[in-house]
Structures are given as structure tokens and as C-alpha cells.
Amino acid sequence: MAEQAQEAAPLNTAIAEAAHGVTLALREGGPYALSRVLRPEDPLTPAAVRILGADVLLPYAAGRPEQRDPADETVVRRSLTAYPPSAGSAVSAWSHHGLTEAARQLLPAAWPASGEPDKGWTEAEPWPRLAHQVSQLAALAVPGLAVDLEERLAPRVVDLSRGFVRAVRRRDWLQAAGLGRWLARLPDVPDTLGLDAGLAFVGNWGAADPRVVLHVVAADRLFGRGR
């Protein structure tokens, strides 16, 4: 167990630094380049990109000042190749698809179209498992990305709201932030949820986790929620 923790530490550091770099670009509008927050030559970069998913390109989607380096394309391609979707995992399939689609939209290169993953799980899953899965796909909560998934999740907004409340009560700040970001995108969120106050609360208590902060800032910058 100790050896596994030691091996995970450098990757967690890379993920945290990249998430912090994305958040700074969203908040301050400063220069951003994927290949600068995650070094192309670092062996941990493909894994970090795969875990953060489409969020590594989020400053470009948000229209922030950009300095896209040709190395960005190499970084994304390496990650997609090294970590293809896991068989039988809807989250893995959609995360891979989302990163591919974000690259097609935002990087000046030729990208093959990726087949859209199955959406049936959005109807079949009980609400606790659905909430868990959707929170892991928070990087897809971006205008114009995963539109079909958004349409499938809209009828289950009440279930996702229940998941948000449950995550907050459990102090699972990362899950709460991911769900809150998706709810910021979806229509007809119940007013009784208090999403804006809830996101601010999550951002405050989960401030030690750069990925929590990233999701809360994205909900604000992209959808005007959580202020």
C-alpha cells in the first residue's frame, strides 16, 4: 500500500498543477498552453491528460488569450493512444470521446471523428450510481460539448440534484463539484436546491483540491452559477 501511494504521488502532483494552471487561465485570462502546464516529455503527462480529460483544453473553449503550441496536439494524441476507453465503462468511453471532440474543436489539426458512446446508461442507472458517474464526467460540462449527453441527462436533473446534496453531506467535495458543474449546465434545476450557494460552499470547503476549484470556477465562468 505504501509503495502504491508513493507511485501515485507524482501523478497526483502533475494533475493538481495542471488543474491549477487551467483555473488560473479561466480566472485571470492570462496566457495558457497545455504543453506548458504539462510537459510533453514527462512520462506522467499522458495519464494526467487522460484523467483531466477535456478540461486540459478548457481555457481555449472559454476564449481566453491563447498561445497554442503545436506540441499541444502531440500531448493529446499521446494520451488518447496510451489510454483508450476501458471495455464496458461508460465513464471511460465518454471521457475519451469528450477529449477527442474537444481537440477536434479547439486544436488546429486534423482529428478523426470519434463514434459517440452509448447513452442508455443515463436512463437505466439508479440515481446514486448515476450521480457518481456524471460527476466523473464533469470535464464534459462545456457549452457545445457532449450535447447528446446533455439532452439525456436533462430528464434526470432531480436525481442529479439528489446526488449533489448527498455528496455535500458526505463532504465528498470532488463529486459535489463535478455534479454542481453539470447542474450549472442543465435546465430546470430546482430552485430549492440552492445551487449557487451550494457551489460556493463546495468551493470553500474543497479549496484544498485543485480539481474541486476548477469545477467550481468553470461553473461560474461558463454558466454564471455559483457566484
C-alpha positions as semicolon CSV with decimal commas, in nm:
position;residue;x (nm);y (nm);z (nm)
1;M;0,000;0,000;0,000
2;A;0,282;0,242;0,087
3;E;0,454;0,169;-0,245
4;Q;0,131;0,237;-0,435
5;A;0,089;0,568;-0,254
6;Q;0,446;0,666;-0,339
7;E;0,392;0,581;-0,705
8;A;0,065;0,779;-0,718
9;A;0,210;1,090;-0,553
10;P;0,397;1,228;-0,860
11;L;0,092;1,172;-1,083
12;N;-0,136;1,342;-0,833
13;T;0,104;1,635;-0,822
14;A;0,104;1,664;-1,202
15;I;-0,278;1,653;-1,210
16;A;-0,303;1,916;-0,937
17;E;-0,057;2,150;-1,109
18;A;-0,236;2,118;-1,441
19;A;-0,577;2,180;-1,282
20;H;-0,434;2,487;-1,110
21;G;-0,295;2,614;-1,441
22;V;-0,634;2,575;-1,612
23;T;-0,807;2,755;-1,324
24;L;-0,564;3,046;-1,335
25;A;-0,626;3,087;-1,709
26;L;-1,003;3,087;-1,653
27;R;-0,989;3,331;-1,364
28;E;-0,728;3,573;-1,488
29;G;-0,737;3,532;-1,865
30;G;-0,361;3,504;-1,885
31;P;-0,158;3,307;-2,139
32;Y;-0,221;2,935;-2,142
33;A;-0,076;2,643;-2,329
34;L;-0,137;2,280;-2,244
35;S;0,220;2,191;-2,334
36;R;0,343;2,437;-2,070
37;V;0,136;2,318;-1,775
38;L;0,208;1,954;-1,865
39;R;0,549;1,895;-2,023
40;P;0,529;1,675;-2,335
41;E;0,844;1,486;-2,239
42;D;0,717;1,394;-1,891
43;P;0,614;1,024;-1,883
44;L;0,328;1,113;-1,647
45;T;0,170;1,363;-1,888
46;P;-0,044;1,117;-2,090
47;A;-0,202;0,982;-1,772
48;A;-0,262;1,330;-1,630
49;V;-0,428;1,442;-1,953
50;R;-0,648;1,134;-1,961
51;I;-0,764;1,193;-1,604
52;L;-0,837;1,564;-1,650
53;G;-0,991;1,496;-1,991
54;A;-1,128;1,783;-2,196
55;D;-1,051;2,026;-1,914
56;V;-0,690;2,047;-2,032
57;L;-0,827;2,242;-2,330
58;L;-1,090;2,438;-2,138
59;P;-0,916;2,779;-2,148
60;Y;-0,929;2,761;-2,529
61;A;-1,302;2,682;-2,519
62;A;-1,359;2,975;-2,281
63;G;-1,194;3,213;-2,530
64;R;-0,908;3,307;-2,304
65;P;-0,590;3,454;-2,455
66;E;-0,424;3,161;-2,616
67;Q;-0,078;3,060;-2,720
68;R;-0,145;2,720;-2,865
69;D;0,176;2,535;-2,914
70;P;0,199;2,265;-3,184
71;A;0,310;2,037;-2,901
72;D;-0,045;2,051;-2,762
73;E;-0,159;1,821;-3,039
74;T;0,119;1,574;-2,961
75;V;0,030;1,574;-2,592
76;V;-0,337;1,495;-2,659
77;R;-0,266;1,231;-2,923
78;R;-0,024;1,051;-2,694
79;S;-0,280;1,042;-2,417
80;L;-0,564;0,918;-2,637
81;T;-0,342;0,645;-2,779
82;A;-0,191;0,537;-2,448
83;Y;-0,525;0,524;-2,267
84;P;-0,806;0,403;-2,492
85;P;-1,154;0,356;-2,341
86;S;-1,182;0,074;-2,091
87;A;-1,414;-0,201;-2,208
88;G;-1,757;-0,181;-2,051
89;S;-1,700;0,157;-1,883
90;A;-1,939;0,433;-1,990
91;V;-1,733;0,690;-1,800
92;S;-1,411;0,590;-1,973
93;A;-1,578;0,588;-2,316
94;W;-1,738;0,930;-2,270
95;S;-1,423;1,084;-2,121
96;H;-1,217;0,961;-2,417
97;H;-1,483;1,081;-2,661
98;G;-1,504;1,421;-2,491
99;L;-1,130;1,480;-2,508
100;T;-1,128;1,378;-2,875
101;E;-1,418;1,608;-2,960
102;A;-1,265;1,898;-2,767
103;A;-0,941;1,850;-2,959
104;R;-1,129;1,849;-3,290
105;Q;-1,299;2,177;-3,197
106;L;-1,007;2,359;-3,042
107;L;-0,675;2,241;-3,180
108;P;-0,569;2,335;-3,534
109;A;-0,509;1,983;-3,660
110;A;-0,687;1,705;-3,843
111;W;-0,865;1,478;-3,596
112;P;-1,072;1,175;-3,690
113;A;-1,433;1,181;-3,576
114;S;-1,494;0,952;-3,281
115;G;-1,803;0,739;-3,265
116;E;-2,040;0,852;-2,992
117;P;-2,054;0,617;-2,694
118;D;-2,368;0,451;-2,565
119;K;-2,613;0,677;-2,383
120;G;-2,851;0,411;-2,249
121;W;-2,688;0,410;-1,907
122;T;-2,826;0,756;-1,836
123;E;-3,176;0,609;-1,819
124;A;-3,103;0,275;-1,654
125;E;-2,875;0,369;-1,365
126;P;-3,021;0,427;-1,015
127;W;-2,964;0,783;-0,901
128;P;-2,668;0,723;-0,662
129;R;-2,464;0,546;-0,931
130;L;-2,574;0,794;-1,197
131;A;-2,458;1,083;-0,980
132;H;-2,123;0,915;-0,924
133;Q;-2,068;0,857;-1,296
134;V;-2,180;1,203;-1,404
135;S;-1,950;1,366;-1,150
136;Q;-1,660;1,184;-1,315
137;L;-1,759;1,340;-1,648
138;A;-1,755;1,698;-1,523
139;A;-1,499;1,795;-1,788
140;L;-1,774;1,744;-2,049
141;A;-1,990;2,016;-1,892
142;V;-1,883;2,272;-2,151
143;P;-2,112;2,455;-2,396
144;G;-2,119;2,271;-2,729
145;L;-1,950;1,957;-2,597
146;A;-2,133;1,625;-2,545
147;V;-2,464;1,781;-2,648
148;D;-2,640;1,446;-2,680
149;L;-2,533;1,353;-2,330
150;E;-2,670;1,682;-2,201
151;E;-3,007;1,602;-2,360
152;R;-3,012;1,260;-2,197
153;L;-2,924;1,395;-1,855
154;A;-3,179;1,676;-1,857
155;P;-3,473;1,448;-1,762
156;R;-3,275;1,327;-1,460
157;V;-3,189;1,666;-1,317
158;V;-3,377;1,590;-0,995
159;D;-3,176;1,272;-0,945
160;L;-2,852;1,461;-1,006
161;S;-2,966;1,725;-0,757
162;R;-3,020;1,450;-0,500
163;G;-2,669;1,327;-0,573
164;F;-2,530;1,678;-0,523
165;V;-2,693;1,710;-0,182
166;R;-2,575;1,362;-0,084
167;A;-2,216;1,440;-0,186
168;V;-2,218;1,765;0,013
169;R;-2,350;1,587;0,321
170;R;-2,076;1,327;0,285
171;R;-1,817;1,601;0,232
172;D;-1,719;1,443;-0,097
173;W;-1,618;1,776;-0,241
174;L;-1,488;1,645;-0,574
175;Q;-1,810;1,460;-0,651
176;A;-2,019;1,756;-0,537
177;A;-1,819;1,996;-0,753
178;G;-1,848;1,773;-1,058
179;L;-2,223;1,734;-1,016
180;G;-2,265;2,104;-0,945
181;R;-2,084;2,190;-1,266
182;W;-2,317;1,964;-1,467
183;L;-2,622;2,107;-1,291
184;A;-2,499;2,454;-1,383
185;R;-2,531;2,347;-1,746
186;L;-2,862;2,163;-1,726
187;P;-3,208;2,327;-1,744
188;D;-3,484;2,318;-1,483
189;V;-3,267;2,273;-1,177
190;P;-3,499;2,305;-0,874
191;D;-3,472;2,643;-0,704
192;T;-3,493;2,463;-0,373
193;L;-3,152;2,309;-0,438
194;G;-2,981;2,644;-0,387
195;L;-2,718;2,560;-0,649
196;D;-2,533;2,892;-0,637
197;A;-2,492;2,885;-0,262
198;G;-2,413;2,514;-0,277
199;L;-2,135;2,559;-0,530
200;A;-1,986;2,844;-0,327
201;F;-1,997;2,623;-0,018
202;V;-1,827;2,335;-0,201
203;G;-1,563;2,567;-0,343
204;N;-1,486;2,700;0,005
205;W;-1,465;2,367;0,185
206;G;-1,296;2,185;-0,103
207;A;-1,046;2,459;-0,177
208;A;-0,751;2,233;-0,097
209;D;-0,826;2,020;-0,405
210;P;-0,736;2,199;-0,731
211;R;-0,985;1,985;-0,925
212;V;-1,270;2,097;-0,697
213;V;-1,169;2,459;-0,750
214;L;-1,150;2,403;-1,126
215;H;-1,506;2,266;-1,144
216;V;-1,647;2,548;-0,932
217;V;-1,467;2,816;-1,135
218;A;-1,581;2,651;-1,459
219;A;-1,944;2,657;-1,341
220;D;-1,904;3,029;-1,280
221;R;-1,713;3,125;-1,593
222;L;-1,905;2,903;-1,836
223;F;-2,257;2,920;-1,692
224;G;-2,266;3,206;-1,443
225;R;-2,350;2,978;-1,149
226;G;-2,201;2,961;-0,803
227;R;-2,149;3,333;-0,753
